[in-house]
Amino acid sequence: MNDDIADELVDAVQPAPDTASTLERMYAWLRDAGRPPTGVRVETRSGALYSGVILVHQNVPLVMFALRTGERTSAPSWWNHSGDTFADDDVGF
């Protein structure tokens, strides 16, 4: 019985012959499907810069796995320079 379990474990861990091609296809699909549209940029009101992964639904971040990596050196694109208020679209997307 122990031999049967060992054989099953080896079969489960040992990659199938077409695993490499499947992984390559999955990577290619993920690379293309995960590419954001041109010009998309997430900006914070505080000027903090982050690097990581953000899950967004209708321009609202739902989950953010990111590290703060610095500070912005200029005003965000959505800042209203004529006064001390945010522009209408102050979400920053």
C-alpha positions as CSV (number, residue, x, y, z in Angstrom):
1,M,0.0,0.0,0.0
2,N,2.8,2.4,0.8
3,D,4.2,1.8,-2.7
4,D,0.9,2.8,-4.2
5,I,0.9,6.1,-2.3
6,A,4.6,6.7,-3.3
7,D,3.7,6.1,-6.9
8,E,0.8,8.5,-6.7
9,L,3.0,11.2,-5.1
10,V,5.7,10.8,-7.8
11,D,3.0,11.0,-10.5
12,A,1.5,14.2,-8.9
13,V,4.9,15.9,-8.6
14,Q,6.4,14.8,-11.9
15,P,5.4,17.3,-14.7
16,A,3.6,16.0,-17.7
17,P,5.5,16.1,-21.0
18,D,3.5,19.1,-22.3
19,T,3.7,21.1,-19.1
20,A,6.3,23.5,-20.5
21,S,4.3,24.4,-23.6
22,T,1.1,24.8,-21.4
23,L,3.0,27.2,-19.1
24,E,4.3,29.1,-22.0
25,R,0.8,29.5,-23.5
26,M,-0.5,30.6,-20.1
27,Y,2.3,33.1,-19.7
28,A,1.6,34.6,-23.1
29,W,-2.1,34.9,-22.5
30,L,-1.6,36.5,-19.0
31,R,1.0,38.9,-20.5
32,D,-1.5,40.0,-23.2
33,A,-4.6,40.0,-21.1
34,G,-3.0,41.8,-18.2
35,R,-1.6,44.7,-20.2
36,P,-3.4,47.9,-19.2
37,P,-4.7,50.4,-21.8
38,T,-2.2,53.1,-22.8
39,G,-2.2,56.0,-20.5
40,V,-3.6,54.3,-17.4
41,R,-1.9,55.6,-14.2
42,V,-2.9,55.4,-10.6
43,E,-2.1,58.5,-8.6
44,T,-2.5,59.3,-4.9
45,R,-3.5,62.6,-3.4
46,S,-0.6,62.4,-1.0
47,G,2.0,62.0,-3.7
48,A,3.1,58.6,-2.5
49,L,4.4,56.2,-5.2
50,Y,3.7,52.5,-4.9
51,S,4.9,49.4,-6.7
52,G,2.8,46.2,-6.6
53,V,-0.5,44.8,-7.7
54,I,-3.9,46.5,-7.5
55,L,-7.3,44.8,-8.2
56,V,-9.6,47.5,-9.5
57,H,-13.4,47.5,-10.2
58,Q,-14.9,50.5,-12.0
59,N,-11.8,52.7,-11.2
60,V,-12.1,51.8,-7.5
61,P,-9.2,49.9,-5.9
62,L,-10.6,46.8,-4.1
63,V,-7.3,45.1,-3.1
64,M,-3.8,46.5,-3.1
65,F,-0.7,44.5,-2.5
66,A,2.0,47.2,-2.9
67,L,4.9,48.8,-1.2
68,R,5.5,52.5,-0.9
69,T,8.5,53.3,-3.0
70,G,8.8,57.1,-2.9
71,E,7.2,60.5,-3.3
72,R,6.0,62.2,-6.5
73,T,8.1,65.3,-7.3
74,S,5.3,67.3,-9.1
75,A,1.6,67.9,-8.7
76,P,-0.7,65.1,-9.8
77,S,-2.4,65.4,-13.2
78,W,-5.9,65.8,-11.6
79,W,-4.9,68.7,-9.3
80,N,-6.7,72.0,-10.0
81,H,-3.8,74.4,-10.3
82,S,-6.1,77.5,-10.2
83,G,-7.1,76.9,-6.6
84,D,-6.7,74.6,-3.6
85,T,-9.3,72.0,-4.7
86,F,-9.3,68.8,-6.6
87,A,-10.6,68.5,-10.1
88,D,-14.0,66.8,-10.6
89,D,-12.3,63.5,-11.3
90,D,-10.2,63.4,-8.1
91,V,-10.0,59.6,-8.0
92,G,-6.7,59.7,-9.8
93,F,-7.4,57.2,-12.6
